[in-house]
Amino acid sequence: MVKEEHKILIITVTGIVFLWVADAAFDSFLAHEGPFFQLLTNVTSHDTFLRLMMVMSFFLFGFVLSRIVANRNRSEAVLKHHAAAIETSMDGI
């Protein structure tokens, strides 16, 4: 079973690839800046900065979100443990 935080990172990487391809498709088909496969692999200096900023911000968001989910899962596990301990101690009274 894949952990939730790993699923988030997988979705993030998939989103990054999708955004990269979508940006190249936009530049190729709508802006007519060149052939699609050339724009997909050979990026101009201006597009390099924009795509890297897009990739870094998307990856940073996914990383932060996965850390939040991991902390929430740990907190839920601790809460369940304490709730079980309280219930067991109440039974003994």
Secondary structure, 3 states (H helix, E strand, C coil): CCCHHHHHHHHHHHHHHHHHHHHHHHHHHHCCCCCHHHHHHCCCHHHHHHHHHHHHHHHHHHHHHHHHHHHHHHHHHHHHHHHHHHHHHHHCC
